[in-house]
Amino acid sequence: FQEAARRRQAAELESLKSANREKGDATAEKMADKFREAREAEALLCCACLWHMDAREEKAKRDRERKERDLEGKQQRNHEKGDNSGERVADTFQEIRDGSEKQCDTEKPSSTDT
């Protein structure tokens, strides 16, 4: 009777150990899954942050290039305006000078008048 009870207790103890081991294995697996999920979430966040930084840099680069093109266009237009203004001033000056010379020619006393 005692021998059977011991065997039964040993079997029961072995069953409990096995159940406890299986429970521990399941717990270890859950912990490993949580750790892996956390690591994957961190990697995903890192990738998303790097992508976002790259996208912002590219947008800033495009904006800078667009502004440079706009500035160059404005400078070119101002340069052309300046050329036109300079030509107008030169033409006006030439007209005034030509008019002054003609006026001076008419005002000069002739050599026969003296």
Disulfide bonds with the S-S distance in Angstrom:
none
